[in-house]
């Protein structure tokens, strides 16, 4: 059906300015490249473990969407809060949790970041200003606005980056959160990761004004923009622009990143609603890791052999995480009654 219309949107979006791109340090860009490789290889290794029956329940990968997190990391403060949906493994690693602890959590093991009790969708690192990983569609948006309100209430100019998908964009709590964020002047950055499909439905079949979800705050006075989510530089520049606006004005902002998930909605979704040609187009012509790698070689003097070495290191770290998770013990049965709120 109309999947091709959604799949071509990112091509016409503007690129980052040359001045902004050139100002980013090579060291920061190479670190971003290595992070993206690790997130990609980690998810691939975890997907193998899922197919081997070592990971249970729902399992959502971030493959294809890495430029959004990497680009935002280039410009946000370490003290800025971030909260996201169930597609959260890369975010947990990015917050400072080891790949080993994340993989152990996926496998429900004692050494997991949540002690094996949270699984794929519920990982947190408050010390790293990372507040999850949430399994209820759109539920994190109100929480993110609350985190941003707390920053303002305490007199801090830190913001909260609140991420959700195109499917969650239609949830009622999203609009409620936008309303009180605009009304009370809350510095929350609403980030729509538009990967073109909410579960198995193309965004153009589920959302009115599907091409401009970023404009849904206009009636409330919230500025918004649509950005190429496959381009680290475009992501970073748009995020920097939004953060500067929010810190100066103590008001919310919306960014819609056009992106694409390479697998189905979860590992139980075969993704038959997409054509093979569409998936290959995004993977071949718009892959964020390939794009950044080509730039580093062409403009920053990085050798292809170095890119390959970083990728091999990422594969090794993902394998080590899998071996760690295999060796980690099961949680003691006594923990089943801990962290439970009594009535």
TAWO-V365927 format. One record per residue. N is the residue number from 1. RES is the residue in one letter. SS is DSSP state (H for helix, E for strand, - for the rest). Layout:
N;RES;SS  N;RES;SS
This chain:
1;X;-  2;X;-  3;X;H  4;X;H  5;X;H  6;X;H  7;X;H  8;X;-  9;X;H  10;X;H  11;X;H  12;X;H  13;X;-  14;X;-  15;X;-  16;X;-  17;X;-  18;X;H  19;X;H  20;X;H  21;X;H  22;X;H  23;X;H  24;X;-  25;X;-  26;X;H  27;X;H  28;X;H  29;X;H  30;X;H  31;X;H  32;X;H  33;X;H  34;X;H  35;X;H  36;X;H  37;X;H  38;X;H  39;X;H  40;X;H  41;X;H  42;X;H  43;X;H  44;X;H  45;X;H  46;X;H  47;X;H  48;X;H  49;X;H  50;X;H  51;X;H  52;X;-  53;X;-  54;X;-  55;X;-  56;X;-  57;X;-  58;X;-  59;X;-  60;X;-  61;X;-  62;X;-  63;X;-  64;X;-  65;X;-  66;X;H  67;X;H  68;X;H  69;X;H  70;X;H  71;X;H  72;X;H  73;X;H  74;X;-  75;X;-  76;X;-  77;X;-  78;X;-  79;X;-  80;X;-  81;X;E  82;X;E  83;X;E  84;X;-  85;X;-  86;X;-  87;X;-  88;X;-  89;X;H  90;X;H  91;X;H  92;X;H  93;X;H  94;X;H  95;X;-  96;X;-  97;X;-  98;X;-  99;X;H  100;X;H  101;X;H  102;X;H  103;X;H  104;X;H  105;X;H  106;X;H  107;X;-  108;X;-  109;X;E  110;X;-  111;X;-  112;X;-  113;X;-  114;X;-  115;X;-  116;X;-  117;X;-  118;X;-  119;X;H  120;X;H  121;X;H  122;X;-  123;X;-  124;X;-  125;X;E  126;X;H  127;X;H  128;X;H  129;X;-  130;X;E  131;X;-  132;X;-  133;X;-  134;X;-  135;X;-  136;X;-  137;X;-  138;X;-  139;X;H  140;X;H  141;X;H  142;X;H  143;X;H  144;X;H  145;X;H  146;X;H  147;X;H  148;X;H  149;X;H  150;X;H  151;X;H  152;X;H  153;X;H  154;X;-  155;X;-  156;X;-  157;X;-  158;X;-  159;X;-  160;X;E  161;X;E  162;X;E  163;X;E  164;X;E  165;X;E  166;X;-  167;X;-  168;X;H  169;X;H  170;X;H  171;X;-  172;X;H  173;X;H  174;X;H  175;X;H  176;X;H  177;X;H  178;X;H  179;X;H  180;X;H  181;X;H  182;X;H  183;X;H  184;X;H  185;X;-  186;X;-  187;X;-  188;X;E  189;X;E  190;X;E  191;X;E  192;X;E  193;X;E  194;X;E  195;X;-  196;X;-  197;X;E  198;X;E  199;X;-  200;X;-  201;X;E  202;X;E  203;X;H  204;X;H  205;X;H  206;X;H  207;X;-  208;X;-  209;X;-  210;X;H  211;X;H  212;X;H  213;X;H  214;X;H  215;X;H  216;X;H  217;X;H  218;X;H  219;X;H  220;X;H  221;X;-  222;X;-  223;X;-  224;X;E  225;X;E  226;X;E  227;X;E  228;X;E  229;X;-  230;X;-  231;X;-  232;X;H  233;X;H  234;X;H  235;X;H  236;X;H  237;X;H  238;X;H  239;X;H  240;X;H  241;X;H  242;X;H  243;X;H  244;X;H  245;X;H  246;X;H  247;X;H  248;X;H  249;X;H  250;X;-  251;X;-  252;X;-  253;X;E  254;X;E  255;X;E  256;X;E  257;X;E  258;X;E  259;X;-  260;X;-  261;X;-  262;X;-  263;X;-  264;X;-  265;X;-  266;X;-  267;X;-  268;X;-  269;X;-  270;X;-  271;X;-  272;X;-  273;X;-  274;X;-  275;X;-  276;X;H  277;X;H  278;X;H  279;X;H  280;X;H  281;X;H  282;X;H  283;X;H  284;X;H  285;X;H  286;X;-  287;X;-  288;X;H  289;X;H  290;X;H  291;X;H  292;X;H  293;X;H  294;X;H  295;X;H  296;X;H  297;X;H  298;X;H  299;X;H  300;X;-  301;X;-  302;X;-  303;X;-  304;X;H  305;X;H  306;X;H  307;X;H  308;X;H  309;X;H  310;X;H  311;X;H  312;X;H  313;X;H  314;X;H  315;X;H  316;X;H  317;X;H  318;X;H  319;X;H  320;X;H  321;X;H  322;X;H  323;X;H  324;X;H  325;X;H  326;X;H  327;X;H  328;X;-  329;X;-  330;X;E  331;X;-  332;X;-  333;X;H  334;X;H  335;X;H  336;X;H  337;X;H  338;X;-  339;X;-  340;X;-  341;X;-  342;X;-  343;X;-
